[in-house]
Structure formats: C-alpha cells, structure tokens
Amino acid sequence: MREYLLTILVAALVTYLLTPAVRRFAVWFGAQAAPRDRDVHTIPTPRLGGLAMFGGVVAALVVATGLPEMKRVLANGDITVGKALLLAGGLIVLIGIADDRWEIDALTKFAGQVAAAGIFIMQGIQLYVIPLPNGTPLSLPPTYGVPLTVLVVVATINAVNFIDGLDGLAAGVVGIAAMALFFYAYLLSKSNGLTTLSGATLTAAVLVGACAGFLPHNFNPARIFMGDTGSMLIGLLLSASTIMLTGQFDPALLGAYKLFPFWVPLLLVPAVAAVPFVDMLLAVWRRTNQGRSPFAPDKLHLHHRLLELGHSVRRAVLIMYFWVGLVAAGLVWLANTNSQLLVTSVTAGIAVAGVAVMVAAPRVAARRAPAEPEQPQPPRSREPANPL
C-alpha cells in the first residue's frame, strides 16, 4: 500500500505543480475556450489541462519503475503496462492538443481513439474473458476480444468527454470511479490472500493522483479546463484499468463471493459513470431524433438540467459527486461482503435522503438569499394614456 500511496502522491503533486505552467502555455498557444451559449463560464478560459495530467502520469510511472514491487508490475508477463499507458496516452494527448487548439473533426478523433485501443491490444491490454451467469469465465478469442476491447475504450473515452461540461465535474467523477476500482481490486485481493500488485490497481492509483492534482485548479470557478486533452486521457486510463481487472480474479478462489465480484469490473465503470453514459445515450438519441449530428452540441445535458432546477454550479457538481460516490461505494462493499441485504438497505436509505436534499436545497437557498432592494419606480406621467 505504501508504494501505491507514493505513486498517487507523485501523480497528484506533479499535476498540481505543472498546471499553472500549462495554463500560461495554453494562453500563449491560443488554446482557450471562448464562452458559448451552452457554456456556464463567461470569460475565455485556457484549455490543455490534460497536458499537466499527462505529466503527472508520466512522473508517477517513472517513480514506479524505481520501486521494488512496482517495477515488476510495469512489465508483468505479456502485459507491458507502463509502455502501453505512455504510448496510448501520448497519442491521445497529441490528438487532444490539436483539438483544443484547432477543433479537429469527430472522425479524426474517433480514429485516434481506435488507434489508442490498438496500442493497448498490441501491449497485451485486452479483454480475454468475460463471466457467464453460472460464474465460470468464458475465454474470448481475438475475433471477439479485440472489437470488444476497442468498444470499451472508445465508449469510456467519449462518455467522460460528454460529462466534461461543468467545472471539476469530469475530474471528480473519474477520480471517484478510479478510487472505487483501486479499492475493489486491493480489498478483494487482500481478503482472499492474493497479491495486491497488479497493473490495473497501479493504473487506477495513477489516475486518482492525476485527477486529485488537477481538481484544485479546475473546481468552480475554474482557472483552466482539461479540454479534450484531459477528458480523453482520463477516459483512456479508466478503460485500461477496467479491462485489466476483468478476469483478474478466478471465481474458484472467491468462494461465497463467486459470481458478483467477477462481474464488478464490467459493472463498476458503467454504474459509476452512469451519469456520463446515460447522458451520452440521451444526447445521441435527442440529436439524431432532431435530424442533427450525434456530435452537435446543445445545452440539454444532465448537468444543465440541474442548473435549471436552481442549483448553483458548485452544488450541481457536488450532487454528481454524491451519486457517483454512493454507487461506487455500494458496489465495492457488495464485492467484499456476504451481507447483500445490509448493503442494499443502507445504500437505498442514503439514496432517498440524497433525493430529498437535492430537491429541497434550491428552495432553502432561495429562502436564505437576502431579498433584493426594491428599485425606485420612475414617476408616472400625468398625461392620459394614448388611446391608440
């Protein structure tokens, strides 16, 4: 655990320290987000924050190569984790920089995402098994494993990209999801007497650190946006951890937990990232229904609807954090216990309380807001109204 904590700290610290320099570079480079009708910011804001996050990822991986245990994880058998993350992440960052500066077309970005998934596959990061309902693993030949891997990578990247609409939202949601993956893998390995060292756990730890280091600069009011450079990078890392975790645990070794923990890697990211995934599907359906491109922007995302309900930007982001954290904690708890009824009851109770607070908060805030002083009315004219 100490080596994981050091890796998280390095990723967070380097990302935090690099972000101001990247901000100045983005201003000089001309990579700034001008306010649009669908945005919540009102002044031009630098992008390219993902470049600082990638710096944090690289620094954490370099430090990990000098740690005795982590060194073995980075080149574990057929999976060269460090090389895969650096090559695929570097490609995604280059595409993101071009998009943040010149706004490249969607097809080019899609091709880059597929290419990044191809790098993962060549370095051994691929879906090799999926769980069956009876708890036994089903081996996937390359004919099925390769396209499924590409699908997971591309879908996760775009889901994260879709939610990147409020200050601190994407970094916080992905950070929570990565933390859930980390604790899922670490606790399940520990409780079953297995090694806690794995490429999936290391990738999740690096991602937690990068998001934590960037968030202080990105929380409302944001001084810099991560841009597509960042949203695609953290989506890529999240998909890598998920893919490596799938099939990591043998159901025969998990005893009473047999089926559910085996499914968790496939369930956790879609569940934790349910907000961006649902938002993405609704946006695609809404836009195609209107005869527009699925990638055409609008102001009907879920976070925009929270703002319409009367929540402030900060409160809307914290609400999203709450729901993501609740789902993540519930799934990780379920994977490490036999008390499914207790977990379900506690989670449901907290969810009901969360809904009540979410509905009541705008009304309470409106009551507590000081009343605006009445504006003096202009003197009325004594002349009769024009009958015309």
N, C-alpha and C positions, 0 to 999 in steps of 0.2 A: 504493500500500500504506500510506503514512503516514496518509492520510485514513481508511482503514479501521481502522487501529490506534487512531487518536484516537477514532473512533466507538465501538469496543469498550471503550476505557478509560473514556469518559464514561458509557456504559451500566452498566459494572461499578461504577464509583465512586459514582454516584448511587444505584444499587440498594443497595449496601452501606451507605451513609450513611442512607438512608431507612428501612431495615428496622427498626432499634431503635424509631424513632418509630411505625412502623406496628404494631409489636408492642404498644406501650403503648396505642395506639388500639384494637387488637383486644381487649385485656383490658377496656378501658372499655366497648367496644361490645358485649361479650358474645359475641364470635366466638371461642370456644375449643373445642378438640376434647377431649371427655371420654373417658377410656380405655374401650375396649370389649373384648370377649373376643378379637376378631380383630386388635387393635392390639398393637404392640410397646412403645408408650410407657405409662408407669404414672401420670403426673400430667397434669392438664389443661394443654394446650399451645395458645397463641394461633394462630389461622389468619390469613388475609388477606395472607400474604406476597406474593401476586401483585400486590397494590396497589403495593408498593415496586418490583417488577419492571416494572410498567407505567410508574411514574415514571421509571425508568431508560431505558425505551424512548422515552418522550416527550422526555426530555432529549437523548438521542443523536440523535433526528430533528431536534430544534431546532438542535443544533450542526451537524448535517449541512447544514442549509439555509444556513449561513454559510460552508461550504467551497466553493471554486470548482468542483471537479469533482462533488462530491456533490449540489450544487444542481441540476445537470442530471439526475441520476439520479432524484431525487424526483418529477420531473414529466417522465417520459420518454415522449413521444408520447401514445398513448392510455391508458397505464398511469400513474395518479397514485398512486405507491407510498406516499408519506407520508400522504396523505389516507385511503387505503384502510386502512393499518395503524392509524391513530388512530381512525377511526370504528368499524371492526370490532372492534379491540382494546378500545375504550371500552365497546362494547355487551357484549362477553364479560365484562369486568371487573365491570360492574354486575350481571350475572346471577350471577357468581361470588360477589360480596359478599352478595347476597341468599341464596344457597345456603349459604355459610359461616356466616351468622348464623341463618337460619330454616329451612334444609334444604328447598328447594322441590322439587317433584316432577320426575321424569325427563322427562316430556313437555314441561314448560316449558323445561327446559334444552336439550332437543333442538330446540325451536322457535327458541330464541336462537342455537344453533349454525348452524341453517339460515339464519337472518336474517343472521348474520355472513358466511356464504358468499355470500349475495345481495349484500351490500355490496361484497365483493371483485369479484364479477361486474360490478356497475354501474361500478366504478372500473377495469375492464379486466383484472383478475387472473383469468384463466380458462384452461382447457385448450383450446388452439386446434388442436394437432396431437399425434399420437402416432406413434411409429416402427413401421414394418412390418418383418417379418423380413428383407426384402431391403435394409433400410437407408434406404428413402425415407420421407419424412414423409407421414402421412395427415391431411389437413385435416378438422377436426371442425366441422360446422355447429352452431349454437346448440342444436338439438334434442338433440344428443348431448353437446356440450361443457358445457352448463350443468349437467345432472344429474351428469355425471362429476366436475365441479368440486365440487359440493356433497358428493358421496360422499367425495372425497379429504379435504375439510376436516373433515367430521363424523367420519370414521373416524380420522383422525390425532388430533383432539382427544380422542376417547374412549379411544384406545389409550394416550395419555400419562396420562390420568386414571386408567386402570386400574392403571398401574405405580406410581402415587404412593402406595406403601404402606410404604416404609422411609425413614428419614432420609437425605436427599440423593440418593435414587435417581432421581427424575424429573428434577431439575435437572441432575444429572451426565449421564444418558443423553441428554437432549435437547441439552445443551451439546455433547457429543461428536458427535451427529448434525449439529448446525448447523455445527460446525467442519469436519466432513467435506464438507458441501455448499459451504462457503466455499472450501476448498482445491481441491475439484473444479472449481468454476467459475473460480477465479482461475488455477490452474495450466494448465488446458486452454486458456483464453483466451490466456495468456501464451505458451504453446508453439506456438500456431497464429497468432500475430500479430494477435489480435483484441483489442478493448477489454476491459479488466478491470473496467470500470464497468458495473454493472447493478443493477436493483432487487433481484434475487434474492440477489446477493452482499451487498448492503447489509443486507437483511433478516436473512440468516444471521449477519452480523457483529454486528448489534444484539442478536440472540438469544444469541449466545455471551457477550456482555458482561453481559446481564441474568442469565443462569444463573451466570456466574462470580461476580458480585457478591452473589448470594443464597446461594450454596453455603456460605460460611463460617458463616453463621447457621443453616443447615439440616442440616449434617452431624452425624452422631451424636456426642453427644446434642443433638438439635435444640432450639433455643430458640424457634423459630417454624416453622410449616408454611406452605407456599404455598397450601394449600387449593384448592378448585375455581377460585378466582380466578386462581391462578397456573398450575395444570395446564392449564386450558382456554386461557389466554393463550399459553403457550409452544407448545401444540399447534397453535393457530391460526397463529402466526408460522412454525412449522416447515412447515405445509402451504402457506403463502403462498410461501415460498422454493422449495419443490418445484415448485409449479405454474408459477411464473415461469421456473424453469430448464428445464422440459420444452419442448423445441422451440427453445431459445435458440441451439443450435449447428446449423448446416447440415451434414448428413453429407457433402456435396460438398466442404466445406472441411477436413474432418478426415482426409482421405487414408486411410492404412492403418488408422486407428482407427475408420473409418467407422461401424460398427454399434454396438459396445459403448458408447462414450461417450454416444451418443444415447439409450441405454436407462438410463444411470446415474441420472438424476433420478427415474425411476419405480422403479428398483430400490433406490436408496440408502436412502430413508426406511423402506420395508418391511423391508429387510435389517438396517439399523442398529437400527430399532425392532422387530426380530423378536421380542424378548422381550415387549414390551407387546402387540404384535399377536397373537402366539400365546397369550399369557396371556388376552387378551380373548376370543379364539375358544373356548379351552378353558373359560373361565368361563361363557360363554353356553351352550355345549353342556351343561356339567355342570348348570347351574341349570335349564335347560329340561327336561333329562332327568329331573330330580327333581320336575318339576311346579311349579317356582318361577319368579319373575320373573327375566329375564336381569340385572336390576339389583340383585337381592337380594345383600347382602354375605355373604361367607364367609371362612374362613381357609385356603383351599386354593390361593392364588396361588403362582406360582413362587418368589417371594422367601420366602414362608412355608415352602416345602419345603426351601430352602437352610438356613433356621434349624433345621429338623427334622434335617438331616444333621449338625448340630453346629457350624455356622459361627456366629460372632458377627454382630451386626447390621452392624458396620463391614466385616467380611470379606465378608459376603454382598453388600453394596453394591459393594465393590471388585471382586468376581468379575463382577458385572454390567457394571461399567465395562470390565473387561478384554475381555469378549466383544464388547461393542458397539464398543470401540476397534479390536479386531482386524478385525472385519468392515468397519468404516468405512475403515480404512487399506488393507485389501486391495482394496476397490472403487475407491478413489481412485487407488491405484497402478496397477491394471489399466487405468483410463481414460486414464492418461498414459504408457503404455509398450506396446511390442510384445512384451515378454518375459512372455507369459501363463504359461508353464510355470514360470519362476522365481518369479513372484508366488504361484502356486498352491502350489508346493513349500514356500516359506518360510512362508506362511500356515498350511498344513497342519501343518508341524513345530511352529510355535508353539502351534497348537490342541491338538496331542497333549500337549505339555508342560503346557499350561494345565489340561487334564483331569486329568493326573497330580497336579499341585499341588492342584487343587481337591478331589480325593478324599483326598489324604494330609494336607492341612492340619489337619482336625479331630483326626486321630489324633495328629499331632505335638504339637498344642496340648494335648491331653489328657495326653500323657506328661510334658510340661514343667510342667503345672499342679502346684503343691505339694499333696501329699496332705493331706487334711483330718484334723485330730487326732481320734483316737477319742474318742467321748463316753463318759464313765463310765457303766457299766451299773448300774441300781438293784439293790440287794441282793435276792437271791432269797428267797422265803418258804420257811421250813422246813416249813410245813404241807403236807400231801398235797393233790394236785390233786383238785378236785371231780369225782367220777366222772360226775356228770350233765352 
